[in-house]
Structures are given as C-alpha cells and as structure tokens.
Amino acid sequence: MKVFVTGATGFIGSATVKELQAGGHKVLGLARSEESAQKLRESGVEVYYGDLSQPETLTEAVEMADAVVHLGFIHDFSKFKEMCILDGQVIETIGAALKGTQKPFIITSGIGIIQKHGIVTENDHPEGDAIPRILTELAADKVAATGVQVAVVRLPPVVHDLGDKIGFIPSLIGIAKAKGFSAYIENGDNLWPAVHRQDAAKLFRLAVEKHSGSGTRYHGVAEQGIEFRKIAEMIGSKLGLPTQSIAAADVAEHFTWFTHFAKFNIQASSTVTQEKLDWHPNQIDLLSELEGNVYFPTE
C-alpha cells in the first residue's frame, strides 16, 4: 500500500515510516519545510508538501494514498486548546476525503484523556470536555459515523527510545537539573504507562494492515503502570542528584507547566489490542532504558 503519514519526520512518525517500509509499503510523507522534505527523501519517502494548519492542503495526498496514518500535531502548548481544535479539523478534512472508500484511517490519541479509577481499556471512551485533547477522539467518532474506516491508537504518557528530545522523560530530567533534585509527589505511587517507540511503530503498521471496523480503539501499552517514584529515583541516580518527595501543595511551584502531567495516575491495558492485531511488545522496558545511556549519554 501507499500510506500517507502526517508527522513523518517526528519522533514516533520517523520510526513508523521505517516500520511501514520494512513491511513492504510505500510512504507518502507530509512536509511543511524544505528541511523536512530533505529528511524524508533521505529516508526513501515520497514527499508531499502541505501544512497541518491548513487542513485543505492535505486532501490531494489522501486521494493519492491507500491508507492514512495521522501522527502529526502542532505542539504549541501556549495555544493547546486551539491546536486540539485544529487537530479535529484536520481529522474531519481527511475523513471527508476518505468518505465512500474503505481506506484505513489511523489517528493518534493519548490514554491520558480517559479519566477513570482502575484500568483503562480499549472499550473506554472519554467523557466531558475538560481535557482539550478529547477533541481528537470526538472528531474521529464524527468521521467514523460517515462510514470511514477509522481507528484510534492511544499512546501512553511515555513513549521512550533514543532520540526522545521533548517527551515526558526529557522534561523530567530538565526539571531535575534546574531544581537540583529529582522529585515525586507525596509517596510517589501514581502510575505512568509506557511503550517503546519501536513497539509503537509496529502497532501503527499492524493497524494499517489488519484494521477492520470503524471507530476501533487500540492501546499502544507495553507496561501497564510504572510508579512515578521509581522513575524519579532512576533519574536522580543517573544525574547524581538527590531524590525527594514534595507535598501536593508544592507541586505547581516545582513542576510549573508540567504539573498536569506529573499528577497523571493511570493504569492501562492493551489486552484487546494484542489479541486483535497480534501485537506483542518486546522492546526494553522504561526503567531498564533509563538505567542505560539513551537518556544520559556519556561524554
């Protein structure tokens, strides 16, 4: 198949491109700049010029492809809600171009949008509108209602691997360096699910190849939930900094913009996904990755 990939030069997107190519697929990658276009060419990817901020520019690429994987998102946290609204518009525009076809449309979401006590499963759906990223899945459902073959891949808070520059782990490392210690909240028993980037990329390929049934949710989860305290302790150890608990009242002062994410307490299952797609994550776990040099390169 020829697969149109948005976010093709990104951390997860670039790994997904390689996985699709290894599976015998051709990739049409979205590029906004000449720099991105050159990266795609060097990876053997056909370039399509367009811009997520102008969803109408994507229509021709959708028509050229046999499937669409939407991994792109504009990470402007100063305008986060606006970017989530825009993502919904992108999804609806792509969906309109796919209407009347059976082409798979794989959309990226986050497990963190599900507010639930207990284990989050693929059968859970977001409620309310307190979290702006919910707009992505609402748009997916709207498109699915038109008969388009939509599937949503929910990723956990941590997708880890070499090359992770702006994810949750680099953010925690940066905060620890700036504050002089690695922190966790209260007793640090809140949980973060995780997946290795290569396992996530394999899931996107399988979703393209095996997906059936519009509106399906898949979970890219390898580890159901890792104690935040253990992550903080590993970061402190690797940086040679103390690790300590902070009171709930001090969380906003310490973590600032990262406070919402630091408070995440999520357990998530991928049992249904593994059964449906025969997806079995087998890469290194997060704490073992942190113990090595991927996030703490030796000079």
Secondary structure, 3 states (H helix, E strand, C coil): CEEEEECCCCHHHHHHHHHHHHCCCEEEEEECCHHHHHHHHHCCCEEEECCCCCHHHHHHHHHHCCEEEECCCCCCHHHHHHHHHHHHHHHHHHHHHHCCCCCEEEEEEEHHHCCCCCEECCCCCCCCCCCCCHHHHHHHHHHHCCCCEEEEEEECCEEECCCCCCCHHHHHHHHHHHHCCEEEECCCCCEEEEEEHHHHHHHHHHHHHHCCCCCEEEECCCEEEEEHHHHHHHHHHHHCCCEEEECHHHHHHHHHHHHHHHCCCCEECCHHHHHHHCCCCCCCCHHHHHHCCCCCCCC
